[in-house]
């Protein structure tokens, strides 16, 4: 299906939204307007030169600013929708008081020197926010360059050139005002245009969630781009992205792959946080997450026009007029895990009648060089039952290929509109004409093989994200069958391994047979009772990493080996006791030795920003295959847990180095149980099951740690 593509100058609803006075004002006052070129107050009025509503420059000295008469105070313009404050930070609270007295409904605070500058600035920001809230004013910023709404020509931004931005149907929410501008100009260069671009700055009041809800309700916005440096309320962001994705695509770019936390704090006052977790949370919410601004623009250029139904598998067809660029696209898609499906025999038969014998006629389809049959080739591939979206790359060759003709047949059939993405190369003037013709058909035009691959991958990622349902209610109520759902409750203290495994068993997890021994005699009795080789461990909740201090002994078979293991455990120095010789009675845990198998790391943590999170990673000999751990917000739906399992390397899933194939439903049940546990116990800070061994009888938890503590700072720990 294709997104709605209205004319860029059509009126946009919802006019009654709480942020309409901010982003679609009928009247604007620029407080701090100046008649001196080079001043910020001059640039702001210049940027609003095309605003069709009432515009009041505000300057206590009066006079004129760019031909407009200045008023001395906001109180002289009662009922103004929006006040843009271009004044020093210490003047902002007073200016907001004037705005409240004049009935102003929204304000943009451009000045820096607030929370991003330190404690004194944070206190000033709180003062300003309190005044705004008391006066019923929605506040964008502070520390922002403003916003741009080229459709309504409300471009309240420091850069005067924004008055001439290309209107479009893409919304952008950027943490940085500078990135907001950069994306806007990149969209214009790509011929896409901008519906609304918002720089949040410090986001003291208006947040990601607020703007996303505004754009989700705006029927003329066809796709939304996000730039994220740090997140204050992860759950609110995830919920807002979910609501938006239900109506239109969202593409996100996250900063923070390397350590830029100090720079991020100095920029917008935000912690950069865990880059991996932020990306994972946005993906789980349904956003298409990309690695850079160019990819963001390519994905938005495509998704604003092309969106296929939700599906775990999306069939991509590729038609190329030149083999080299086609190989680049196919290779880039393959690197993203996108396999091009085989075409049906009837399609291959039709292609054989359209193309020379030596051309490649599978998928991709290489025509050798565009000829008069090229449109029919594209149409045939688009009509194949395995194909949901078609990418086309062909260089612009006058007389050999007219792109709109090549795409027209593939978009004319019932349900076929919004299924073609075209990429080409050629002179800028020619491409502008091509873009206009293709836009009329609802076909986005890109200008490189890499951009085409990015755009097609975005279509696939968007469809896949919507195909996996999540447990949305908060707090979580979904539970595995062995544990009744209930309200959040507390454990009260960090558990030792036996207590942790007993808790996990209540959620249906399997553990080895074990015996707790309170003294050496009991340990010898446990060895006899368990029979065969055992694992002997120190049992103390204070010892978090037992193997690091000689607290784990594997393959103990006889009393002599047991005494040696117990001697080593008794010698461990535990903080606060001074060892067994100081009078502290050491406790032991003896467990049946588990069968061989691939080992995984399964865990959960309570993140300060996003809340409960489940982690899945590789351990043991499979660690050589390991990439980043798989992270998802808890609680997990059955579909989400299986998606985590399927993110493991295929070699592990199939059975690594002779190990049995992974029991996918059983491992998914383990992940769900861990997610439910951390969601239901409000003081659990961390759950660590390391390792979980994949045996022929299913997953077996060999070691477990459950730590408590509501106030610990956990963000960035994954």
Secondary structure, DSSP 4 states (H G I P E B T S, - for coil): -B-----TTS--S-TTSTTHHHHS-SEEEEET--SSTTSHHHHHHHHTTT--SEEEEE-TT--EETTEEPBS-GGGSTT-SEEEE-S-HHHHHHHHHHHHHTT--EEEE----SGGG-HHHHHHHHHHHHHHHHTT-EEEESS--BEEBTTTTB--BS-GGGGGPPEEEEEEEESSHHHHHHHHHHHHHTT--EEEEEE-TT-SSS-HHHHHHHHHH-TT--EEEEEES--S-HHHHHHHHHHHHTTSEEEEEE--SSS-HHHHHHHHS-----HHHHHHHHHHHT-EEESSHHHHHHHHHHHTTB-PPP-SS--EEEEESSHHHHHHHHHHHHHTT-PPPPPPHHHHHHHHHHS-TTS-BSSSEE-SS--TTHHHHHHHHHHSTT-SEEEEE----TTT--HHHHHHHHHHSTTTTT-EEEE----HHHHHHHHHHHHTTT-EEESSHHHHHHHHHHHHHHHHHHHS-----SS-----TTS-----B---S-B-HHHHHHHHHTTT--B--EEEESSHHHHHHHHHHH-S-EEEEE--TT-S-GGGGT-EEEEE-SHHHHHHHHHHHHT---TTT--GGGTPPP-EEEEEPPPP-EEEEEEEEEETTTEEEEEEEE-GGGGGG--SPEEEESS--HHHHHHHHHTS-HHHHH-GGGPPPP-HHHHHHHHHHHHHHHHHBTTEEEEEEEEEEEETTEEEE---EEEE-TTS--TT--
